[in-house]
Amino acid sequence: MGVTIRFCGAARTVTGSCYLFETGAGRFLVDCGLFQGQKTLKELNYRDFPFRPTEIDAVLLTHAHIDHSGLLPKLVRDGFAGRIHATRGTIDLCSYMLPDAGSIQESEVLALNRRNAARGRAQVDPIYTQADAIASLQSFTPVEYETWIDVMSGVRARYWNAGHLLGSASIEIEFTDGSTSRKPMRVLASGDIGPDAKLLQPDPDAPAGFDHVICESTYGDRERPATTPDARRARLAEEVRDAAARKGALLIPAFAVERTQELLVDLVALMERGDLPPAPIFLDSPLAIRATEVFRKHAESLDPQVDLQRLLSSSQLRFTETVDESKAIARLTGFHIVIAASGMCDAGRIRHHLRNWLWNAKATVLLVGFQARGTLGRFLVDGAKAVRIQGNEIKVAASIRSIDDYSGHADGAELARWIGARRPIRRGLFLVHGEEPAVAGLAERVAERIVPAAKVFQPLLDDVYELSAAVPMPLDAARRRRLAPEAVVALDWHNDMSKLVLDINDRIEAAADDRARGVIIRRLRRALEE
């Protein structure tokens, strides 16, 4: 029974989740997600897949987040004709999220092509269109939790609640070769694992006793202080009160799905209890508004202690769907709250609000989720003094704050406990979906204490392993690599160029007089000529 796995994404990086399994009977994917972060990594989204979509028999989708589902429309457009298996919650969310992603790509490419035309550069095409995304929805097939489905000959799968997002799953996969004398090979793909005591979601669940486990490691190198719903709300209330005292906007970049709904529930509850001053809460994201309706629809499957229907119908909430409604927010003064996507500040309406407020010392930006390397959100949380947004340089005078209580990911200790509960892991533990320090931190945490160090693997992008051996065997991947390993983990030249432009502007502005500025410019010209 020969089975291989190729790590086509989320290897030493958090985004682009995509794992290609190949047996003698065919091929299937677990996830097919969009790369996010530095431009070198995002350019992979525009390239051909590292496999032929026409040869893929099926897709097993862990959940709806775009870094797991965002390239499915491209996969279907490029010839995939199989079924995409997902829970009903995931399908409902994807029915909004994928068309929204296509629309964003179309609008951003339209703006880019206007700039390219003015600069005499070639036009580019979007990764896929909204129409492509809508067409891909016909390929989805619903699955129930804890119920076996046939994927293809010799492969079956079962979904377990991962506690990360509405509809999220860890996927148990069994491989058989028709022999009655050999046990099936069992593999578990974690998807994203939710933290303990997550608002709205149950604790993650899955069986034990696997040959291989593929586990996310987003926060594998850190451990959060223990928290409770009341403690989380108290920390949020403190940040909001501080923002209100500054008398400007509180901008909260948030992923449109789950994080936004959790924030809305807590903000409204705090205002109802008198722990926060009443203030308008603008949900400035058409996708988040539609996702909120999906959460209402599935309220019975979420936390029964939270009156989701009432809290999400509060008079404090303002849903702004149209562009004109969004632009009108910019005319407001005084304290108000704006929640908008994207959570890493790399796209969506939040960038317009940041452009309007980042320079203003009265404003507060509250980051509530993971910020991938190379994203605008990561630069802000790392203390950037100036940033570039849509080609414009913006000084950062606003208060930049962050809290981790709303993360949808388990921390290192929680991941280690989750891995420990899957024992025995007989052949290999693969740590994925994390930046290098996070992967290494989780490996150090579990090696020997939970899994023998020789059975812990940290794959690189496009690495291929033979899973049928007693211990996973790495196969030659050098000829298959789309990017050198260092290009995946480091900031790229686009980031360096942006910082250089900001540094040049700062140095010229700080010069004593026009003569000193002229000296700097002449030196730069000489350097370019050399």
LINURZI-V657006 format. One record per residue. N is the residue number from 1. RES is the residue in one small letter. PHI is phi in whole degrees, -180 to 180 (999 if undefined). OMEGA is omega as a letter, one per 30 degrees, with the letter a starting at -180 (NA if undefined). Layout:
N:RES:PHI:OMEGA / N:RES:PHI:OMEGA
This chain:
1:m:999:l / 2:g:-90:l / 3:v:-134:l / 4:t:-120:l / 5:i:-128:l / 6:r:-117:a / 7:f:-90:a / 8:c:-85:l / 9:g:-173:l / 10:a:52:l / 11:a:-118:a / 12:r:64:l / 13:t:-149:a / 14:v:-87:a / 15:t:-110:l / 16:g:79:a / 17:s:-52:l / 18:c:-170:a / 19:y:-125:a / 20:l:-99:l / 21:f:-101:l / 22:e:-132:l / 23:t:-124:l / 24:g:-65:a / 25:a:-94:a / 26:g:160:a / 27:r:-135:l / 28:f:-148:a / 29:l:-111:l / 30:v:-106:a / 31:d:71:l / 32:c:-157:a / 33:g:-103:a / 34:l:-84:l / 35:f:-79:l / 36:q:-132:l / 37:g:117:a / 38:q:-67:a / 39:k:-63:l / 40:t:-58:l / 41:l:-72:a / 42:k:-64:l / 43:e:-64:l / 44:l:-62:l / 45:n:-62:a / 46:y:-88:a / 47:r:-79:l / 48:d:-63:l / 49:f:-62:l / 50:p:-80:l / 51:f:-157:l / 52:r:-89:l / 53:p:-56:a / 54:t:-67:a / 55:e:-97:l / 56:i:-89:a / 57:d:-85:a / 58:a:-163:l / 59:v:-128:l / 60:l:-106:a / 61:l:-102:a / 62:t:-75:l / 63:h:-168:a / 64:a:-89:a / 65:h:-54:a / 66:i:-63:l / 67:d:-74:l / 68:h:-116:a / 69:s:-117:a / 70:g:-70:l / 71:l:-105:l / 72:l:-60:l / 73:p:-60:l / 74:k:-66:l / 75:l:-59:a / 76:v:-67:a / 77:r:-60:a / 78:d:-88:l / 79:g:122:l / 80:f:-63:a / 81:a:-123:a / 82:g:-89:a / 83:r:-107:l / 84:i:-103:a / 85:h:-91:a / 86:a:-155:l / 87:t:-69:a / 88:r:-64:l / 89:g:-62:l / 90:t:-64:a / 91:i:-64:l / 92:d:-61:l / 93:l:-69:l / 94:c:-63:a / 95:s:-63:l / 96:y:-103:a / 97:m:-69:a / 98:l:-70:l / 99:p:-60:l / 100:d:-63:l / 101:a:-62:l / 102:g:-63:l / 103:s:-64:l / 104:i:-61:a / 105:q:-63:l / 106:e:-62:a / 107:s:-69:a / 108:e:-70:l / 109:v:-69:l / 110:l:-61:l / 111:a:-66:l / 112:l:-63:a / 113:n:-68:l / 114:r:-64:l / 115:r:-67:l / 116:n:-63:l / 117:a:-62:a / 118:a:-66:a / 119:r:-98:a / 120:g:74:a / 121:r:-99:a / 122:a:-69:l / 123:q:-79:l / 124:v:-123:l / 125:d:-104:l / 126:p:-67:l / 127:i:-58:l / 128:y:-160:a / 129:t:-103:l / 130:q:-61:l / 131:a:-63:l / 132:d:-60:a / 133:a:-65:l / 134:i:-62:l / 135:a:-64:a / 136:s:-67:a / 137:l:-64:l / 138:q:-69:a / 139:s:-88:a / 140:f:-80:l / 141:t:-129:a / 142:p:-77:l / 143:v:-127:l / 144:e:-101:l / 145:y:-60:l / 146:e:61:l / 147:t:-128:a / 148:w:-68:l / 149:i:-127:l / 150:d:-86:a / 151:v:-93:l / 152:m:-165:a / 153:s:-57:l / 154:g:81:a / 155:v:-136:l / 156:r:-133:a / 157:a:-143:l / 158:r:-143:a / 159:y:-101:l / 160:w:-127:a / 161:n:-64:a / 162:a:-94:l / 163:g:66:a / 164:h:-104:a / 165:l:-160:l / 166:l:-50:l / 167:g:84:a / 168:s:-69:a / 169:a:-147:l / 170:s:-95:a / 171:i:-117:l / 172:e:-90:a / 173:i:-127:l / 174:e:-116:l / 175:f:-115:l / 176:t:-127:l / 177:d:-119:l / 178:g:88:a / 179:s:-82:l / 180:t:-87:a / 181:s:-90:a / 182:r:-112:l / 183:k:-72:l / 184:p:-62:l / 185:m:-83:a / 186:r:-112:a / 187:v:-129:l / 188:l:-124:l / 189:a:-100:a / 190:s:-67:a / 191:g:63:l / 192:d:-98:a / 193:i:-97:l / 194:g:-75:l / 195:p:-77:l / 196:d:-64:l / 197:a:55:l / 198:k:-74:l / 199:l:-62:l / 200:l:78:a / 201:q:-106:l / 202:p:-73:l / 203:d:-68:a / 204:p:-64:a / 205:d:-142:l / 206:a:-174:l / 207:p:-78:a / 208:a:-125:l / 209:g:84:a / 210:f:-127:l / 211:d:-75:a / 212:h:-138:l / 213:v:-127:l / 214:i:-109:a / 215:c:-122:l / 216:e:-67:a / 217:s:-145:a / 218:t:-50:l / 219:y:-114:a / 220:g:-66:a / 221:d:-104:a / 222:r:-140:a / 223:e:-135:a / 224:r:-83:l / 225:p:-62:l / 226:a:-58:a / 227:t:-139:l / 228:t:-135:l / 229:p:-55:l / 230:d:-67:l / 231:a:-66:l / 232:r:-62:a / 233:r:-65:l / 234:a:-65:l / 235:r:-69:l / 236:l:-62:a / 237:a:-60:l / 238:e:-63:l / 239:e:-65:a / 240:v:-68:l / 241:r:-62:l / 242:d:-63:l / 243:a:-64:l / 244:a:-62:a / 245:a:-67:l / 246:r:-80:l / 247:k:65:l / 248:g:-131:a / 249:a:-74:l / 250:l:-105:a / 251:l:-100:l / 252:i:-121:l / 253:p:-69:a / 254:a:-146:l / 255:f:-61:a / 256:a:-63:a / 257:v:-114:l / 258:e:79:a / 259:r:-59:a / 260:t:-63:a / 261:q:-66:l / 262:e:-63:l / 263:l:-63:l / 264:l:-60:a / 265:v:-60:a / 266:d:-71:l / 267:l:-63:l / 268:v:-65:l / 269:a:-61:l / 270:l:-66:l / 271:m:-68:l / 272:e:-62:a / 273:r:-82:a / 274:g:84:l / 275:d:-79:l / 276:l:-133:l / 277:p:-68:l / 278:p:-59:l / 279:a:-157:l / 280:p:-68:l / 281:i:-114:a / 282:f:-91:l / 283:l:-96:a / 284:d:-102:a / 285:s:-162:l / 286:p:-55:l / 287:l:-65:a / 288:a:-63:l / 289:i:-65:l / 290:r:-69:l / 291:a:-63:l / 292:t:-62:l / 293:e:-66:l / 294:v:-64:l / 295:f:-65:l / 296:r:-60:a / 297:k:-62:a / 298:h:-102:a / 299:a:-56:a / 300:e:-68:l / 301:s:-93:a / 302:l:-103:a / 303:d:-61:a / 304:p:-69:a / 305:q:-82:a / 306:v:-106:l / 307:d:-81:a / 308:l:-60:a / 309:q:-59:a / 310:r:-70:a / 311:l:-66:l / 312:l:-82:l / 313:s:-113:a / 314:s:-63:l / 315:s:-70:l / 316:q:-74:a / 317:l:-83:l / 318:r:-124:l / 319:f:-95:a / 320:t:-113:a / 321:e:-91:a / 322:t:-85:l / 323:v:-63:l / 324:d:-64:l / 325:e:-64:l / 326:s:-65:a / 327:k:-64:a / 328:a:-65:l / 329:i:-61:a / 330:a:-63:a / 331:r:-84:a / 332:l:-76:l / 333:t:-122:a / 334:g:76:a / 335:f:-77:l / 336:h:-156:a / 337:i:-115:l / 338:v:-124:l / 339:i:-110:a / 340:a:-149:l / 341:a:-87:g / 342:s:-96:a / 343:g:-67:l / 344:m:-101:l / 345:c:66:a / 346:d:-94:a / 347:a:-162:l / 348:g:80:a / 349:r:-71:a / 350:i:-60:a / 351:r:-66:l / 352:h:-68:l / 353:h:-67:l / 354:l:-65:l / 355:r:-62:a / 356:n:-77:a / 357:w:-122:a / 358:l:-57:a / 359:w:-77:a / 360:n:-98:a / 361:a:-67:l / 362:k:-79:a / 363:a:-87:l / 364:t:-131:l / 365:v:-114:a / 366:l:-110:l / 367:l:-91:a / 368:v:-123:a / 369:g:-147:a / 370:f:-65:l / 371:q:-115:a / 372:a:-70:l / 373:r:-57:l / 374:g:90:l / 375:t:-90:l / 376:l:-60:l / 377:g:-60:l / 378:r:-66:l / 379:f:-63:l / 380:l:-66:a / 381:v:-69:l / 382:d:-85:l / 383:g:95:l / 384:a:-58:l / 385:k:-86:l / 386:a:-153:l / 387:v:-139:l / 388:r:-112:l / 389:i:-127:l / 390:q:52:l / 391:g:84:a / 392:n:-104:l / 393:e:-84:a / 394:i:-124:l / 395:k:-72:a / 396:v:-101:l / 397:a:-110:l / 398:a:-64:l / 399:s:-76:l / 400:i:-103:a / 401:r:-125:l / 402:s:-149:l / 403:i:-135:a / 404:d:-108:a / 405:d:-69:a / 406:y:-103:l / 407:s:-61:l / 408:g:-89:a / 409:h:-113:l / 410:a:-63:l / 411:d:-86:a / 412:g:-59:a / 413:a:-66:l / 414:e:-68:l / 415:l:-64:l / 416:a:-62:l / 417:r:-66:l / 418:w:-63:l / 419:i:-63:a / 420:g:-59:a / 421:a:-73:l / 422:r:-92:a / 423:r:-64:g / 424:p:-77:l / 425:i:-105:a / 426:r:-77:a / 427:r:-118:a / 428:g:-158:l / 429:l:-114:a / 430:f:-104:a / 431:l:-102:a / 432:v:-132:l / 433:h:53:l / 434:g:-162:l / 435:e:-74:a / 436:e:-51:a / 437:p:-63:a / 438:a:-69:l / 439:v:-63:a / 440:a:-64:l / 441:g:-64:l / 442:l:-70:l / 443:a:-60:l / 444:e:-65:a / 445:r:-69:a / 446:v:-101:a / 447:a:-62:l / 448:e:75:a / 449:r:-68:a / 450:i:-120:a / 451:v:-133:l / 452:p:-53:a / 453:a:-56:a / 454:a:-68:a / 455:k:-106:l / 456:v:-104:a / 457:f:-121:l / 458:q:-123:a / 459:p:-66:l / 460:l:-93:l / 461:l:-57:l / 462:d:76:l / 463:d:-62:l / 464:v:-123:l / 465:y:-127:l / 466:e:-85:a / 467:l:-90:a / 468:s:-80:a / 469:a:-74:a / 470:a:-59:l / 471:v:-127:a / 472:p:-52:a / 473:m:-105:l / 474:p:-71:l / 475:l:-101:a / 476:d:-62:a / 477:a:-112:a / 478:a:-57:a / 479:r:-74:a / 480:r:-96:a / 481:r:-65:l / 482:r:-84:l / 483:l:-136:l / 484:a:-64:a / 485:p:-53:a / 486:e:-68:l / 487:a:-72:l / 488:v:-77:a / 489:v:-98:a / 490:a:-107:l / 491:l:-62:a / 492:d:-101:a / 493:w:-67:l / 494:h:-63:l / 495:n:-64:l / 496:d:-62:a / 497:m:-65:l / 498:s:-61:l / 499:k:-67:l / 500:l:-61:l / 501:v:-60:l / 502:l:-64:a / 503:d:-66:l / 504:i:-62:l / 505:n:-60:l / 506:d:-62:a / 507:r:-65:a / 508:i:-69:l / 509:e:-65:a / 510:a:-83:a / 511:a:-63:a / 512:a:-67:a / 513:d:-158:a / 514:d:-63:l / 515:r:-62:l / 516:a:-64:l / 517:r:-64:l / 518:g:-62:l / 519:v:-62:l / 520:i:-62:a / 521:i:-64:l / 522:r:-65:l / 523:r:-64:l / 524:l:-64:a / 525:r:-64:l / 526:r:-63:l / 527:a:-63:l / 528:l:-67:a / 529:e:-68:l / 530:e:-72:NA
